Amino acid sequence: MSDASLSALRGMLASKGEGSARCFWPEPATFRGFAEIVQPRPLEEVPALVRWFRSVEGPRAVEAGTLVETFLWFERKKAPPLTPQARAMVAQRAQQNHRRLEVISDRRAREVRNDAQDLEWERWYRSTLARVEALVARVQREKQAQAAEAPQAAQQDGQGQDREAGPFSAGQGAGAAPKAHPAQDTTQPTRQAEEITR
């Protein structure tokens, strides 16, 4: 948080003491709640959002054209649109926004003046879209890189296990039966002892 946000947070918590005398520090959850009000956490750092766009839902949102709307849903709800109703609302909002973009572009092509508010909204929407596209591209690259490294790591682990096998040779693995040795006559000392006592 910035210094200004920390100062504002201190002022908000000054009267939020707990206990009968109001002299104890609030619980960490209280700190986090007021901190979110003062300076919301960047959505790119929210684990649930990163996991969502890292999964198949990221490319799916790109294909459906609902990146911005899904991002805004997270911003409001702090959770992904899991239910059919939530997905329908996101899709409907995306259709409305795309239609608004088309109207603005059509007016520009016909050299018809667009309202200043519409132009400001268009800049905001396209900026947010670029932001979310960069996020999805980054987490998908990280996912692909980890998937490519997994077989190499498994191969290295296998080689390490082979080196640790020690006395087991290529022809006798860890699961092979131990080499047989000729049986020894354990009765010979007993017979010798009997002959001596006779």
SULZI-V582406 format. One record per backbone hydrogen bond with DSSP energy under -0.5 kcal/mol. CO is the residue of the C=O (numbers start at 1). NH is the residue of the N-H. E is the energy in kcal/mol with one decimal. If there is no record, write none. Layout:
{{CO	NH	E} {CO	NH	E}}
This chain:
{{2	6	-2.5} {3	7	-2.3} {4	8	-2.2} {5	9	-2.6} {6	10	-2.3} {7	11	-1.9} {8	12	-1.9} {9	13	-2.1} {10	14	-1.1} {13	16	-1.8} {18	23	-0.7} {18	24	-2.0} {19	22	-1.1} {24	18	-2.5} {27	30	-1.0} {27	31	-1.6} {28	32	-2.7} {29	33	-2.3} {30	34	-2.3} {31	35	-2.5} {32	36	-2.2} {33	37	-1.2} {34	38	-2.4} {35	39	-3.0} {42	45	-2.2} {43	46	-1.7} {45	47	-0.6} {46	50	-2.1} {47	51	-2.7} {48	52	-1.9} {49	53	-2.4} {50	54	-1.7} {51	55	-1.3} {52	58	-0.6} {55	58	-1.4} {55	59	-0.6} {56	60	-1.8} {57	61	-2.3} {58	62	-1.9} {59	63	-2.4} {60	64	-2.3} {61	65	-1.2} {61	66	-2.1} {61	67	-0.5} {66	70	-2.6} {67	71	-2.4} {68	72	-2.6} {69	73	-1.8} {70	74	-2.1} {71	75	-1.9} {72	76	-1.8} {73	77	-3.2} {74	78	-2.6} {80	82	-1.6} {83	87	-2.5} {84	88	-2.3} {85	89	-2.1} {86	90	-2.3} {87	91	-2.6} {88	92	-2.5} {89	93	-2.3} {90	94	-2.1} {91	95	-2.1} {92	96	-2.0} {93	97	-2.3} {94	98	-2.6} {95	99	-2.1} {96	100	-2.0} {97	101	-2.2} {98	102	-2.2} {99	103	-2.2} {100	104	-2.1} {101	105	-2.6} {102	106	-2.6} {103	107	-2.4} {104	108	-2.0} {105	109	-2.3} {106	110	-1.9} {107	112	-3.5} {108	111	-1.1} {115	119	-2.1} {116	120	-2.3} {117	121	-2.3} {118	122	-2.5} {119	123	-2.2} {120	124	-2.1} {121	125	-2.8} {122	126	-2.6} {123	127	-2.1} {124	128	-2.5} {125	129	-2.6} {126	130	-2.2} {127	131	-1.9} {128	132	-2.4} {129	133	-2.7} {130	134	-2.1} {131	135	-1.6} {132	136	-2.7} {133	137	-2.5} {134	138	-2.1} {135	139	-2.5} {136	140	-2.1} {137	141	-1.9} {138	142	-2.3} {139	143	-1.9} {140	144	-2.3} {141	145	-2.5} {142	146	-2.2} {143	147	-2.0} {144	148	-2.1} {145	149	-1.7} {146	150	-1.4} {147	151	-0.7} {148	152	-0.6} {149	153	-2.4} {150	154	-2.3} {151	155	-2.4} {152	156	-2.4} {153	157	-2.2} {154	158	-2.1} {155	159	-2.2} {156	160	-2.2} {157	161	-2.0} {158	162	-1.8} {159	163	-2.0} {160	164	-1.7} {161	165	-0.6} {162	165	-0.8} {163	166	-0.8} {165	168	-1.1} {169	172	-0.5} {173	176	-1.4} {184	186	-1.0} {185	188	-0.7} {187	191	-2.1} {188	192	-2.3} {189	193	-2.0} {190	194	-1.8} {191	195	-2.1} {192	196	-1.8} {193	197	-1.6} {194	198	-0.8}}
